[in-house]
Amino acid sequence: MKGFQTILLIFFGILVVVAVLIFSGIIPIGRNNEEQLAQNPITMWGTLTNEEFKMVNDAAKTAGDFFDITYTKKSRETIESELIDALASGVGPDLLLAPHTLILKQKDKFLPLPYTFLPERLYRDSFLESTEILLEADNILAVPAYLDPLVMYWNRDLFSNAGLANPPLTWTEVQVLPTKLTKLDDKGNIKESAVALGGTSNIAHFKEILISQILQTGNQIVSISREISADGLPEIRRDVVLASDDGAESALRFYVQFSDPALKKYSWNRALDNSFEEFTAGRLALYFGLASELNAIKTRNPHLNFDVALVPGIRDGGKRTAYSNVYALAILKNSKVSQVASSVAYKMAFGESAKAFAKVQGLPPARRDLISKVPADPLIPIFYDSAVVAGTWYDPNSEQTRMIFADMVEAVSIGRSDMHSAVTDAETRISELFRGR
């Protein structure tokens, strides 16, 4: 009997593998799969430049993947609003390459891929852990392409001038840097800053920094669990747990101290320029920015002597992680060629396109097998290392939650609220966003 069960398991395992190979086009059925994709044009939007996408498409063609794609470049700032306007007018792309925050917020606009198309086990084995934010109870919202993690850029000259040879590895090391790197004039104004922490309005990625610190404590912000509904169907339960332990309060307490003039950690205030501008001007020692900002930093100041490192972690215990955007390929519900668009998304994610997406932008791929193939560039390996430990959270509305976290920081900074009340209020407001979906 056991032998018969083993044979059945092997048989069904082979069926799953064959199904995946058929969907990927490796095993063609009927008319050649490549011809089907090449003869069915689709439209696609994304934030890559037209030149970058051409390089991706050329790489795919060289590898034997032929897609007929009309690509349109959109800005990061307007892609969501333009998509909504286009769909309201009855038009829009068949395929969208976008960050997970947009896909989660507008999930009702996209056609999820069932696990019969892309098995969950294959997904988890193929893509990095942070991409699992796109998994639903019985389907996948989008197919991951690449990541854009938060990293720490540091000014080598400012560190050397202060007698410091290396960037900080832990937040404990960060909190002592202001005594060595922050410089004040005779009126108490900051001339050079150790680190941009403590504020919101002029810190480019304050939310991503704070999220990273919270996730490192083990607090998930939004917990995700699988359940079976009353009618026997699988479902996912999401609960806001920001105030469920002292992780968020601890992170918030640490963060706001850097804007308090009464403390030795003081290194930031509202009078300073945006943190990106301060760093590229050579007046900020540590800048927490996205990996995708590397070229912008080089362009803004070609003479800036800087390097990049992982976001610091908690010294004793804690989870080694930092926030990352996950860029994925999502199929629009209103597409008239959704089946073709789904096949294109699959082949892009599992084919040569995935490698090309990462290469043309200098960003880490979402696939596990590609993340070990690190480019020779001295800075890019840090991006790859960051992607391996990257984390994220189920953000229901990234713009609204940015305001919520900003209010949480400001409430404590000006003394309007204590830590616990500020975190509890933020949890309540995020929960309301879920109820309003």
C-alpha positions in Angstrom: 0.0 0.0 0.0 2.8 2.4 0.9 4.5 1.7 -2.4 1.2 2.5 -4.3 0.9 5.8 -2.4 4.5 6.6 -3.2 3.8 6.0 -6.9 0.8 8.3 -6.8 2.7 11.1 -5.1 5.4 10.8 -7.7 2.8 10.8 -10.5 1.0 13.9 -9.2 4.4 15.6 -8.6 5.3 15.1 -12.2 1.9 16.5 -13.3 2.6 19.7 -11.3 6.0 20.1 -12.9 4.7 19.4 -16.4 1.9 22.0 -15.8 4.4 24.6 -14.8 6.6 23.9 -17.8 3.6 24.2 -20.1 2.5 27.5 -18.7 6.1 28.8 -18.9 6.2 27.8 -22.5 9.1 25.4 -22.0 6.8 22.6 -23.2 4.7 24.0 -26.1 1.3 22.6 -26.8 -0.5 23.0 -30.1 0.8 26.1 -31.9 4.2 27.2 -30.7 3.9 29.1 -27.5 6.5 31.7 -28.6 4.5 32.4 -31.7 1.3 32.9 -29.7 3.0 35.5 -27.5 4.8 37.2 -30.5 1.5 37.4 -32.5 -0.6 38.8 -29.7 0.5 42.3 -28.9 0.0 43.7 -25.4 0.4 47.2 -23.8 2.5 47.7 -20.7 3.2 50.6 -18.3 6.1 51.0 -16.0 8.6 53.4 -14.5 11.6 52.2 -16.5 12.8 54.5 -19.2 12.0 53.5 -22.8 15.7 52.8 -23.3 15.9 50.6 -20.3 12.8 48.6 -21.3 14.3 48.1 -24.8 17.4 46.6 -23.3 15.2 44.2 -21.3 13.2 43.3 -24.3 16.4 42.8 -26.4 17.9 40.5 -23.8 14.7 38.5 -23.8 14.7 38.1 -27.6 18.4 37.1 -27.5 17.4 34.3 -25.1 14.5 33.2 -27.3 11.6 35.0 -25.6 9.6 37.0 -28.2 7.1 39.5 -26.8 5.1 42.0 -28.8 4.9 44.7 -26.2 4.0 48.4 -26.6 5.7 50.0 -23.6 4.9 53.4 -22.1 7.1 55.0 -19.5 5.3 56.7 -16.5 6.7 58.7 -13.6 6.7 57.2 -10.1 4.7 60.2 -8.9 1.8 59.9 -11.4 1.6 56.3 -12.5 -1.2 55.5 -10.1 -3.4 58.5 -10.9 -2.8 58.0 -14.6 -3.8 54.4 -14.3 -7.0 55.2 -12.4 -7.9 57.9 -15.0 -7.2 55.5 -17.9 -9.3 52.7 -16.4 -12.2 55.1 -15.8 -12.1 56.0 -19.5 -12.3 52.3 -20.4 -8.6 52.1 -21.5 -5.4 51.3 -19.9 -2.5 48.8 -20.2 -2.7 45.0 -20.2 0.3 44.7 -17.9 1.7 47.0 -15.2 5.2 46.9 -13.7 4.8 48.7 -10.3 5.7 48.6 -6.6 3.8 46.4 -4.3 2.3 49.3 -2.5 0.4 50.4 -5.6 -0.7 46.8 -6.3 -2.0 46.3 -2.8 -3.8 49.6 -2.7 -5.5 49.1 -6.1 -5.8 45.3 -5.9 -9.4 45.3 -7.2 -8.0 46.6 -10.5 -5.8 43.6 -11.1 -6.5 40.0 -12.2 -4.9 37.6 -9.7 -3.1 34.5 -10.9 -4.5 31.3 -9.4 -2.2 28.7 -7.8 -3.1 26.4 -10.6 -1.2 28.8 -12.9 1.7 29.4 -10.6 1.8 27.0 -7.6 2.4 28.6 -4.3 5.3 26.2 -3.5 7.0 27.1 -6.7 6.5 30.8 -5.9 8.0 30.5 -2.4 10.9 28.4 -3.7 11.6 30.9 -6.6 11.3 34.3 -5.0 12.7 36.1 -2.0 10.7 36.2 1.2 9.7 39.8 1.0 7.8 39.1 -2.2 5.4 36.9 -0.3 3.4 40.1 0.5 1.8 39.4 -2.9 0.4 36.0 -1.9 -3.4 35.7 -1.2 -5.3 32.7 0.1 -5.7 31.0 -3.3 -3.9 33.3 -5.8 -1.1 35.7 -6.5 -1.7 39.4 -7.0 1.4 39.9 -9.3 4.6 38.2 -10.3 7.8 39.7 -8.7 10.5 41.2 -10.9 13.0 43.0 -8.7 13.5 44.8 -5.4 14.4 48.3 -4.4 15.6 48.0 -0.7 16.4 50.8 1.8 20.2 51.1 2.3 22.6 53.3 4.2 24.8 55.7 2.2 27.7 57.2 4.1 30.1 60.1 3.5 33.6 58.7 3.7 35.3 62.1 4.0 33.1 63.1 7.0 33.8 59.8 8.7 37.6 60.0 8.0 37.7 63.6 9.3 36.1 62.4 12.5 38.6 59.6 12.9 36.0 56.9 12.0 37.0 54.1 9.7 33.8 52.2 9.3 30.0 52.9 9.1 27.8 51.8 12.0 26.6 48.2 12.1 24.0 48.7 14.9 21.6 51.5 16.0 23.6 51.7 19.2 26.6 52.8 17.2 24.4 55.3 15.3 23.3 57.0 18.5 26.8 58.0 19.5 27.8 59.4 16.1 26.3 62.9 16.7 29.0 63.7 19.3 31.6 63.1 16.6 30.0 64.1 13.4 27.4 66.8 14.1 28.8 70.3 14.0 27.0 73.4 15.3 27.9 77.1 14.7 28.2 79.6 17.5 24.4 80.1 17.4 23.6 76.5 17.8 22.6 75.9 14.2 23.5 72.6 12.6 26.3 73.0 10.0 27.0 69.3 9.5 24.8 66.5 10.6 25.6 62.9 11.6 22.3 61.4 10.6 18.9 62.5 9.4 16.6 61.0 12.0 13.9 62.4 14.3 11.9 64.4 11.8 9.4 63.8 9.0 8.9 66.7 6.6 12.5 67.0 5.4 13.7 63.4 5.8 13.3 61.7 2.4 12.4 58.2 3.7 11.4 58.7 7.3 8.6 56.2 7.1 10.8 53.5 5.5 13.4 54.1 8.2 10.9 53.8 11.0 9.2 50.8 9.4 12.6 49.1 9.2 13.3 49.8 12.9 9.9 48.4 13.9 10.2 45.3 11.8 13.6 44.6 13.4 11.9 44.4 16.8 9.8 41.5 15.5 6.6 43.6 15.3 4.9 42.9 11.9 2.7 46.0 12.0 0.0 43.9 10.2 -0.1 40.2 11.1 -1.1 37.8 8.3 -2.7 34.4 9.1 -4.5 31.8 7.0 -7.9 30.5 8.0 -10.8 28.5 6.6 -14.0 30.4 6.2 -17.4 29.2 7.4 -18.1 27.9 3.8 -14.9 25.9 3.8 -12.9 28.2 1.6 -9.3 29.4 2.4 -9.0 33.0 3.4 -6.4 35.4 4.8 -6.9 37.3 8.0 -5.0 40.6 8.5 -4.8 42.3 11.9 -3.1 45.5 12.7 -0.7 44.7 15.6 1.4 47.9 15.8 0.6 48.4 19.5 0.5 44.7 20.4 4.0 44.8 22.0 6.6 47.5 22.9 8.5 47.2 19.6 6.9 50.2 17.9 7.2 52.3 21.0 10.9 51.4 21.3 11.6 52.3 17.7 9.7 55.6 18.0 11.5 56.5 21.2 14.9 55.9 19.5 13.9 57.8 16.4 12.6 61.1 17.9 15.6 61.6 20.2 17.7 62.8 17.3 15.6 66.0 16.9 15.8 66.9 20.6 18.3 69.8 21.1 18.7 68.9 24.8 20.2 65.6 24.0 23.7 64.6 22.8 22.1 62.7 20.0 20.7 65.9 18.5 21.5 66.0 14.8 18.4 67.1 12.9 15.8 69.9 12.7 13.2 71.4 10.4 15.5 74.2 9.3 17.8 71.8 7.3 17.3 71.0 3.7 15.8 67.7 2.6 18.1 64.8 3.7 18.9 63.9 0.1 20.1 67.5 -0.6 22.1 67.6 2.6 23.8 64.4 1.8 24.7 65.2 -1.8 25.9 68.6 -0.7 28.4 66.9 1.7 26.8 68.1 4.9 25.2 64.8 6.1 27.3 61.8 7.1 24.6 59.1 6.9 21.7 59.1 4.4 19.1 56.3 4.4 17.8 56.0 0.9 16.6 53.5 -1.7 19.1 51.5 -3.8 17.5 53.1 -6.9 18.8 56.5 -5.8 22.5 55.6 -6.4 22.7 57.2 -9.9 20.8 60.3 -8.7 23.4 60.8 -5.9 26.3 60.4 -8.4 24.6 62.8 -10.8 23.9 65.4 -8.2 27.4 65.4 -6.9 30.0 63.5 -9.1 32.8 64.5 -6.6 31.0 63.1 -3.5 33.2 60.5 -1.8 30.6 58.0 -0.5 29.9 54.4 0.0 26.9 52.2 0.8 26.2 49.7 3.6 23.4 47.7 5.1 20.8 49.5 7.3 22.0 49.1 10.9 20.4 46.4 13.1 19.5 46.0 16.8 22.7 45.2 18.8 21.2 42.5 21.1 18.8 40.2 19.3 16.3 41.6 16.8 15.7 40.6 13.3 18.2 41.5 10.6 16.0 43.3 8.1 15.2 46.6 6.4 12.3 47.8 4.3 12.1 47.2 0.5 9.8 48.0 -2.3 8.9 44.9 -4.4 8.3 45.6 -8.1 6.0 43.2 -9.8 4.2 42.5 -13.0 0.4 42.8 -12.5 -2.3 42.0 -15.1 -5.2 44.4 -15.4 -8.7 43.0 -15.1 -10.0 45.0 -18.1 -7.4 43.6 -20.4 -8.8 41.9 -23.5 -5.7 39.7 -23.8 -5.3 38.8 -20.1 -4.3 35.2 -20.9 -1.5 36.4 -23.1 -0.5 39.1 -20.5 -0.4 36.4 -17.8 1.9 34.3 -19.9 4.2 37.3 -20.7 4.4 38.1 -17.0 5.3 34.5 -16.1 8.0 34.3 -18.8 9.4 37.7 -17.9 9.7 36.7 -14.2 11.2 33.2 -14.9 13.1 34.0 -18.1 16.0 36.3 -19.1 13.9 39.4 -18.6 14.2 39.0 -14.8 18.0 39.2 -15.0 17.8 42.1 -17.5 15.4 44.1 -15.2 17.9 44.0 -12.4 21.0 44.6 -14.6 19.7 47.7 -16.4 18.8 49.4 -13.1 21.5 48.1 -10.9 18.9 46.6 -8.5 18.6 43.2 -7.0 16.4 40.6 -8.7 13.4 39.0 -6.9 14.4 35.5 -7.9 16.4 33.4 -5.4 18.6 31.8 -8.1 19.7 35.2 -9.5 20.4 36.9 -6.2 23.5 34.8 -5.7 25.0 36.0 -9.0 26.3 39.3 -7.8 27.7 41.9 -10.3 31.3 43.0 -10.1 30.3 46.6 -9.3 31.7 47.4 -5.7 28.4 49.0 -4.5 25.8 46.7 -6.0 26.6 43.7 -3.8 25.3 45.6 -0.8 21.9 46.0 -2.6 21.8 42.2 -3.2 22.7 41.6 0.5 19.9 44.0 1.5 17.4 42.2 -0.7 18.1 38.9 0.9 17.2 40.2 4.4 14.5 42.7 3.1 11.2 42.9 4.8 7.9 44.7 4.1 4.4 44.9 5.5 0.8 44.9 4.2 0.4 48.6 3.6 -3.3 49.3 2.7 -2.7 52.8 1.5 0.9 54.0 1.4 0.1 57.8 1.2 -2.4 57.6 4.1 0.0 55.5 6.3 2.8 58.0 5.6 0.6 60.7 7.1 -0.3 58.5 10.1 3.3 57.7 10.9 4.2 61.4 10.4 1.5 62.4 12.9 2.8 59.7 15.3 6.3 61.1 15.2 5.2 64.8 15.4 2.8 64.1 18.3 5.7 62.8 20.4 8.2 65.3 19.3 6.1 68.3 20.3 4.9 66.7 23.5 1.3 66.4 22.4 1.2 62.7 23.2 3.2 60.0 25.0 4.7 57.1 23.2 2.0 54.5 24.0 -0.9 56.8 23.1 0.8 57.9 19.8 1.4 54.3 18.8 -2.1 53.2 19.8 -3.7 56.0 17.8 -1.6 55.1 14.8 -2.8 51.4 15.1 -6.4 52.6 15.3 -6.1 54.8 12.2 -4.4 52.0 10.2 -7.2 49.6 11.2 -9.7 52.1 9.9 -8.0 52.0 6.5 -8.6 48.3 6.4 -12.2 48.6 7.4 -12.7 51.2 4.6 -11.4 48.9 1.9 
